[in-house]
Amino acid sequence: MTTMTSKEKALKIADILGEKKGEEVVLLNLEGLSDLTNYFVVCTAMSNNHVKALIDEVEYEMEKINIIANTKSYKADDWQIIDYFDVIVHVFTASSREKYDLEGVWKNAEFIRAGEDNE
């Protein structure tokens, strides 16, 4: 198995989310800002059902390349998380994303928009 860097893993997850119609997919580079993780991948889903579908798809596709989640959260319908240690995936409904404002909380992070030239 090829080892992926944190950024490569985050970009792979962003691609998976984009392919399944996740919206406004952004990577937050937290290296040097957080001891918790290196990257957040933040995405907006169109509905509570879409939140769950996106989380399930990320987990499924990452398992296919032998990357297994540490934990995941199904406690809320409007915000779900998968923790891959160095990358944490956050999938929100639009109202929850605005309410919790991770981009505002981590405003000092480098923001990388999915789909841009990220080499």
C-alpha positions in Angstrom: 0.0 0.0 0.0 1.3 3.4 -0.9 1.4 5.8 2.0 -0.5 9.0 1.5 0.5 12.3 3.0 -2.2 14.1 5.0 -2.7 16.6 2.1 -3.1 13.7 -0.4 -5.6 12.0 1.8 -7.5 15.2 2.3 -7.6 15.9 -1.5 -8.7 12.3 -2.1 -11.6 12.8 0.3 -12.5 16.1 -1.3 -12.6 14.4 -4.7 -15.0 11.7 -3.3 -17.3 14.4 -1.8 -17.3 16.4 -5.0 -18.2 13.3 -7.1 -21.2 12.7 -4.9 -22.4 16.3 -5.2 -21.0 17.6 -2.0 -20.9 21.4 -2.2 -18.4 24.1 -1.2 -15.7 21.5 -0.3 -12.8 23.1 1.4 -9.6 21.8 3.0 -8.3 23.6 6.1 -4.6 23.1 6.6 -4.2 23.0 10.4 -0.5 21.9 10.4 1.2 24.0 13.1 -2.2 25.3 14.4 -3.7 22.2 16.0 -2.3 19.2 17.8 -5.6 17.4 17.0 -5.2 16.9 13.3 -3.4 18.2 10.1 -6.4 18.8 7.9 -10.2 19.4 8.1 -12.2 18.6 5.0 -15.4 20.6 5.2 -18.4 20.0 2.9 -22.0 21.1 2.6 -24.7 18.5 1.9 -28.1 19.3 0.4 -30.1 17.5 3.1 -29.8 15.3 6.2 -30.0 12.2 4.0 -27.2 13.6 1.8 -25.0 14.2 4.9 -25.3 10.5 5.7 -24.8 9.4 2.1 -21.6 11.5 1.7 -20.1 10.2 5.0 -20.9 6.6 3.9 -19.3 7.1 0.5 -16.1 8.6 2.0 -15.8 5.7 4.4 -16.5 3.1 1.6 -14.1 4.6 -0.9 -11.3 5.1 1.7 -11.7 1.5 2.9 -11.1 0.3 -0.7 -7.6 1.8 -0.4 -7.1 0.4 3.1 -7.6 3.6 5.0 -9.8 2.9 7.9 -11.5 5.6 10.1 -10.6 5.9 13.7 -14.1 7.0 14.6 -17.2 8.4 13.0 -20.2 10.2 14.4 -23.8 9.6 13.5 -25.2 11.5 16.5 -26.6 14.4 14.5 -28.4 14.4 11.2 -27.1 17.8 10.2 -23.3 17.4 11.0 -21.4 14.2 10.8 -17.7 13.5 11.2 -15.2 10.9 10.2 -11.8 11.0 12.0 -8.8 9.6 10.0 -6.4 10.9 12.7 -4.5 13.3 10.4 -7.6 14.3 8.5 -11.0 14.9 10.0 -14.0 15.1 7.6 -17.0 17.4 8.5 -20.2 17.1 6.4 -22.8 19.7 7.3 -26.2 20.9 6.1 -25.9 24.5 4.9 -27.6 25.8 8.1 -25.3 23.8 10.4 -22.2 24.8 8.5 -23.2 28.5 8.9 -24.0 28.0 12.6 -20.8 26.2 13.6 -18.6 28.2 11.3 -15.5 26.1 11.3 -13.9 28.3 8.7 -14.4 31.3 11.0 -13.0 29.4 14.1 -9.9 28.3 12.1 -9.6 31.5 10.1 -5.8 31.4 10.5 -5.6 28.1 8.6 -4.6 27.9 4.9 -7.8 27.3 2.9 -7.7 25.1 -0.1 -10.8 24.9 -2.3 -11.4 21.5 -3.8 -11.0 21.3 -7.5 -8.4 24.0 -7.7 -4.8 23.2 -8.8 -3.7 21.6 -5.6 -0.3 20.2 -6.5 
